[in-house]
Amino acid sequence: MALEAGLILFVVFAILLILGMPIAISVAASSICTLLLVVPFDIAVFTSAQKMVSSLNSFSLVAIPFFVLSGIIMNGGGIAEKLVNFAMLFVGRVPGGLAHTNILGNALFGSMSSSAIAASTAIGGVLIPQQVKAGYDRKFATAANIASAPTGMVIPPSTAFIMYSLVAGGASISSLFLGGYLVGALWALSIMIVAFLHAKKHHYKTIDRSELGSVGTVLKEALPSVMLIVIIIGGILSGLFTAIEASAIAVAYSLIIAMFFYKTVTVKDIPTMLRDAVLTTGTIAFLLATSSMMSFAMAFTGIPQAISAAILGLTSNKYIILLMVNLVLLVVGMFMDVGPAIMIFTPIFLPVVTSVGVDPVHFGLFAIMNLCVGSITPPVGSGLYVGASVGGVKAEKMLRPLVPFYIAIMLVLLAITYFPQLVMWLPNLAS
């Protein structure tokens, strides 16, 4: 039965996506079709509705609307430029300084907005023209922007980790957050090494610090934004508050600095921001609810157990199993957004990897990185096409410039997969 159920689930899901149905609707419809194999229609619909409601009855979900609202507030005008100047202070004098600034800026801005597209557009839109003007190759500048855009998606606050924690059950949000900082740092560092070598080879000039103006002014303008990350990780590590409490603190802090320090937000803007946060949260919540239907349908028909048995039947070697899971998730990330992919594929692969001794937090870290990498790879990675558009280059011409960056990112992915202590020492320290 599991084979038939799996075929119905994935075939119906794929057909609906091809027809242009929203992912959440496609998930719900394919789940009900799968349940019809074993129960009548009325029971399938009633049970699915129950699962949708019960899946949202979780205290952890409180963090999502707060982090979403914090990101919307921090996306206020002028913050991207201030973060760019801040990044230049640290990496501007390194060969390829503008490219390094782009990479570091994407990591900082992306972590606040939780969006690779927003980071690529805001930071790349400012820095790619500057790099071209300074003599950088346009394709290289665009490639550095594309390759670093998703780093902010694995640097908390990140709704992806919250969604994974809900599906995985035993995975602590705080541990995922702490590990995510290390994953994002390693990703950004690997790209900066590639940019450094390229800049040395082509003799790109560095940035004269005098061009930035007063160091004190730059720090004064940027530090309030950067402190959001410091407050979250510092509070979690010190035990002052949990990751969920951090989400409310992030909103309060973001609103205070946006209204009274940057003065980019007024009282009149708050209703619009709240509406945007509600709409985004509603979309995420509906996706979570329908994804719980699919998880139930798969569990009820034995699909995860069948896939687990099939993989373990091919090999019992832990390292080969992890490679297979990585390859599948990488391909999934090319075609599907991170959120839906987490909800659908975590119940399938988590039992497989835990059966060979992988910690659920560790799996969440490399699985989410995998899915983020897929967003900047062909054939349909949205980050690739948006980044190419921002750089003014055709997407098909970006593959060769991106190859060195892809290699560096894949090496990091393999490293954190096979050497878990690279990203688990901080979560273990805090536990």
C-alpha positions in Angstrom: 0.0 0.0 0.0 2.8 2.4 0.8 4.0 2.3 -2.9 0.6 3.1 -4.3 0.1 5.8 -1.7 3.5 7.4 -2.5 2.7 7.4 -6.2 -0.7 9.0 -5.7 0.7 11.6 -3.3 3.6 12.8 -5.4 2.0 12.4 -8.8 -1.1 14.4 -7.8 1.1 17.0 -6.0 3.3 17.4 -9.1 0.3 17.6 -11.5 -1.4 20.3 -9.4 1.9 22.3 -9.2 2.3 22.1 -13.0 -1.3 23.3 -13.4 -0.3 26.4 -11.4 -2.2 25.6 -8.1 -0.8 27.2 -5.0 1.6 24.9 -3.0 -0.6 24.8 0.1 -3.7 23.8 -2.0 -1.7 21.2 -3.9 -0.4 19.7 -0.6 -3.9 19.5 0.9 -5.5 18.0 -2.2 -2.8 15.4 -2.8 -3.0 14.4 0.9 -6.7 13.8 0.8 -6.3 11.8 -2.4 -3.8 9.6 -0.6 -6.0 9.0 2.4 -8.8 7.9 0.1 -6.8 4.7 -0.4 -7.6 3.6 3.2 -10.6 5.6 4.5 -13.9 7.0 3.0 -14.0 10.6 1.7 -15.9 12.0 4.7 -13.5 10.5 7.2 -10.5 11.7 5.1 -11.7 15.3 5.0 -12.7 15.3 8.7 -9.4 13.8 9.9 -7.5 16.2 7.7 -9.3 19.2 9.1 -8.6 18.0 12.7 -4.9 17.7 11.8 -4.8 21.2 10.3 -6.3 22.7 13.5 -4.2 20.7 15.9 -1.0 21.5 14.1 -1.4 25.2 14.8 -2.0 24.6 18.5 1.7 25.1 19.4 3.3 27.7 21.6 6.4 27.7 19.3 4.3 29.2 16.5 4.1 32.5 18.5 7.6 33.3 17.4 6.8 33.3 13.7 4.5 36.5 13.5 6.9 38.3 15.8 10.0 37.5 13.7 8.1 38.3 10.6 7.1 41.7 12.0 10.6 42.4 13.2 11.9 41.7 9.6 9.3 44.1 8.1 10.3 46.8 10.5 14.0 46.3 9.9 13.4 46.5 6.2 12.7 50.2 6.6 14.5 52.6 4.3 18.2 53.3 4.6 19.2 50.3 6.8 20.8 48.4 3.8 23.1 51.3 3.1 24.1 51.6 6.7 24.9 47.9 6.9 27.0 48.3 3.7 29.1 51.0 5.2 29.5 49.0 8.4 30.7 45.9 6.4 33.2 48.1 4.5 34.9 49.0 7.8 35.9 45.4 8.3 36.6 44.0 4.8 37.0 47.1 2.7 40.8 47.0 2.7 41.0 43.3 1.9 41.6 42.5 -1.9 38.1 42.4 -3.4 36.8 44.6 -0.6 33.6 45.6 -2.4 32.7 42.0 -3.1 33.4 41.1 0.5 31.2 44.0 1.6 28.4 42.6 -0.7 28.8 39.1 0.9 28.9 40.4 4.5 26.0 42.8 3.8 23.9 40.0 2.4 24.5 38.0 5.5 23.6 40.9 7.9 20.6 42.2 5.9 19.3 38.7 5.0 19.3 37.6 8.6 17.1 40.6 9.5 14.7 40.3 6.5 14.8 36.4 6.4 14.7 36.8 2.6 17.5 36.0 0.1 15.6 38.0 -2.6 15.4 41.1 -0.4 19.1 40.8 0.5 20.2 40.3 -3.1 18.1 43.2 -4.3 18.9 45.7 -1.5 22.6 45.0 -1.1 23.5 43.8 -4.6 21.5 46.7 -6.1 23.8 49.1 -4.2 27.2 47.3 -4.5 27.2 45.7 -8.0 27.3 49.1 -9.7 30.0 50.2 -7.3 32.1 47.1 -8.1 31.7 47.6 -11.9 32.7 51.3 -11.5 35.8 50.2 -9.6 36.9 47.8 -12.4 35.4 44.5 -11.2 34.0 42.1 -13.7 30.2 42.5 -13.7 29.6 38.7 -13.9 32.0 38.1 -10.9 30.2 40.9 -8.9 26.8 39.4 -9.7 28.0 35.9 -8.9 29.3 37.0 -5.4 25.9 38.6 -4.8 23.9 35.5 -5.9 26.1 33.0 -3.9 25.9 35.0 -0.7 22.2 36.0 -0.9 20.8 32.9 0.9 23.3 33.1 3.8 20.9 35.3 5.8 18.2 32.6 5.6 20.3 30.3 7.8 21.4 33.1 10.2 18.6 33.6 12.8 16.1 34.9 13.4 14.9 32.5 10.7 11.4 31.1 10.4 12.8 28.1 8.5 14.3 26.8 11.8 11.0 27.3 13.6 9.1 25.4 11.0 11.6 22.6 11.1 11.4 22.4 14.9 7.7 22.0 14.7 7.9 19.1 12.3 11.0 17.5 13.9 9.5 17.5 17.4 12.6 17.1 19.5 14.7 19.7 17.8 15.2 22.7 20.1 14.7 26.1 18.4 17.5 27.7 20.5 19.9 25.0 19.4 18.9 25.4 15.8 19.4 29.2 16.1 22.9 28.8 17.6 23.9 26.3 15.0 22.5 28.5 12.2 24.9 31.3 13.1 27.8 29.0 12.5 26.4 27.6 9.3 25.9 31.1 8.0 29.4 32.2 9.0 31.0 29.2 7.3 29.0 29.8 4.2 29.9 33.5 4.0 33.6 32.8 4.8 33.9 30.2 2.0 32.5 32.7 -0.6 34.8 35.4 0.7 37.8 33.1 0.2 36.8 32.6 -3.4 36.3 36.4 -3.9 39.7 37.0 -2.3 41.5 34.7 -4.6 39.7 36.1 -7.7 40.5 39.7 -6.6 44.2 38.9 -6.0 44.4 37.3 -9.4 42.8 40.2 -11.2 44.4 42.9 -9.0 41.2 44.6 -7.9 41.8 47.7 -5.9 40.8 47.9 -2.2 38.7 50.6 -0.6 40.3 53.6 0.9 38.8 53.9 4.4 38.7 57.7 4.0 36.0 57.2 1.4 33.6 56.0 4.1 33.8 59.1 6.2 34.0 59.1 10.0 34.4 55.6 11.5 32.4 56.9 14.5 29.5 58.0 12.3 29.4 54.7 10.4 29.4 52.7 13.7 26.8 55.0 15.2 24.4 54.5 12.3 24.9 50.7 11.8 25.4 49.3 15.3 21.8 49.6 16.4 20.8 47.3 13.6 23.6 44.9 14.1 22.9 44.8 17.9 19.6 42.9 17.1 21.6 39.8 16.2 23.9 40.3 19.3 20.9 40.7 21.6 19.2 37.5 20.3 22.3 35.2 20.5 23.5 36.8 23.7 20.1 36.4 25.4 19.8 32.8 24.3 23.3 31.9 25.3 23.1 33.6 28.7 19.7 32.1 29.4 18.0 35.5 29.8 15.2 34.5 27.4 14.2 31.7 25.1 14.1 31.9 21.3 10.4 32.4 21.4 10.7 35.3 23.9 13.5 36.7 21.7 11.0 37.1 18.9 8.9 39.6 21.0 12.1 41.4 22.1 13.2 41.6 18.5 9.9 43.4 17.6 10.1 45.9 20.5 13.8 46.6 19.8 13.2 47.0 16.0 10.3 49.4 16.5 12.3 51.5 19.0 15.3 52.0 16.8 13.2 52.4 13.6 11.0 55.1 15.1 13.4 57.0 17.4 16.9 56.3 16.1 16.6 55.9 12.3 13.2 57.7 12.2 12.2 55.7 9.1 9.0 54.5 10.7 6.1 56.6 12.0 3.0 55.8 13.9 1.1 56.0 10.6 3.2 53.1 9.2 2.4 50.7 11.9 -1.0 49.6 10.7 0.5 48.8 7.2 3.3 46.8 8.8 0.9 44.9 11.0 -1.2 44.1 8.0 1.8 42.8 6.0 2.9 40.7 9.0 -0.6 39.2 9.3 -0.7 38.4 5.6 2.7 36.8 5.7 2.0 34.9 8.9 -1.3 33.7 7.5 0.4 32.3 4.5 3.0 30.5 6.6 0.3 29.2 9.0 -1.9 27.8 6.2 1.2 26.1 4.7 2.0 24.6 8.1 -1.5 23.4 8.5 -1.8 21.8 5.1 1.7 20.3 5.4 0.6 18.6 8.6 -2.1 16.9 6.5 0.6 15.6 4.2 2.7 14.4 7.1 -0.3 12.6 8.6 -1.2 11.0 5.2 2.3 9.8 4.7 2.5 8.4 8.2 -0.9 6.8 8.0 -0.1 5.0 4.8 3.5 4.1 5.8 5.3 6.2 3.1 8.2 7.3 5.4 8.8 3.8 6.7 8.8 2.5 3.1 11.3 5.1 1.9 13.5 4.5 5.0 13.4 0.8 4.4 14.3 1.3 0.7 17.3 3.5 1.5 18.5 1.4 4.3 18.0 -1.7 2.0 20.4 -0.2 -0.5 23.1 0.5 2.1 23.7 0.7 5.8 26.7 3.0 5.4 26.0 6.2 7.2 28.1 8.4 5.0 26.5 7.1 1.8 23.0 7.6 3.3 23.9 11.2 4.2 25.2 11.8 0.7 21.9 10.4 -0.9 19.8 12.6 1.4 21.9 15.7 0.6 21.5 15.1 -3.2 17.8 14.6 -3.0 17.3 17.8 -0.8 19.6 19.7 -3.2 17.4 18.8 -6.1 14.2 19.5 -4.1 15.6 23.0 -3.3 16.0 23.8 -7.0 12.3 23.4 -7.6 10.6 24.2 -4.2 10.7 27.0 -1.7 12.4 26.3 1.6 9.3 26.4 3.8 7.2 23.8 1.9 10.2 21.6 1.4 10.9 21.5 5.1 7.3 20.5 5.9 7.1 17.8 3.3 10.5 16.1 3.4 11.5 16.3 7.1 9.0 13.5 8.0 10.5 11.4 5.2 14.2 11.8 5.9 14.4 12.5 9.6 13.7 8.8 10.6 16.3 7.7 8.0 19.1 9.9 9.3 18.3 9.4 13.0 18.4 5.6 12.5 22.1 6.0 11.6 22.8 8.2 14.6 22.4 11.8 13.3 21.1 14.3 15.8 17.8 16.0 14.7 19.4 19.5 15.2 22.4 18.6 13.0 20.0 17.2 10.3 18.0 20.4 10.4 21.1 22.6 9.9 22.5 20.8 6.9 19.0 20.1 5.4 18.0 23.7 5.5 21.4 24.8 4.1 20.8 22.3 1.3 17.4 23.7 0.4 18.8 27.3 0.5 21.6 26.3 -1.9 19.0 24.9 -4.3 17.4 28.4 -4.5 20.5 29.7 -6.3 21.1 26.8 -8.7 19.5 26.0 -12.1 17.2 25.1 -13.6 14.6 27.1 -11.6 16.3 28.5 -8.5 14.6 31.9 -7.9 17.6 33.4 -6.3 19.7 32.8 -9.4 17.3 34.6 -11.7 16.6 37.5 -9.4 20.3 38.0 -8.7 21.1 37.9 -12.4 18.5 40.5 -13.0 19.9 42.7 -10.2 23.3 42.5 -11.8 22.0 43.2 -15.3 23.3 39.8 -16.7 21.4 37.0 -18.4 21.0 34.0 -16.0 22.4 31.5 -18.5 25.7 33.5 -18.6 26.1 33.2 -14.8 26.8 29.5 -14.6 30.5 29.7 -15.3 31.2 32.6 -12.9 29.2 30.8 -10.2 31.1 27.5 -10.5 33.9 28.4 -8.0 31.3 29.7 -5.5 29.3 26.5 -5.9 32.3 24.4 -5.2 33.1 26.4 -2.1 29.5 26.2 -0.8 29.4 22.4 -1.5 32.6 21.9 0.4 31.0 23.7 3.4 27.9 21.6 3.1 29.8 18.4 3.0 32.0 19.6 5.9 29.0 20.3 8.2 27.3 17.1 7.1 30.2 14.8 7.9 31.9 16.8 10.7 28.9 17.8 12.8 31.1 19.4 15.6 31.8 22.3 13.2 28.2 23.6 13.8 27.1 21.6 16.9 29.7 22.8 19.4 27.8 26.0 20.2 24.3 24.3 20.6 26.0 21.7 22.7 27.6 24.4 24.8 24.3 26.0 25.5 22.4 22.8 26.2 
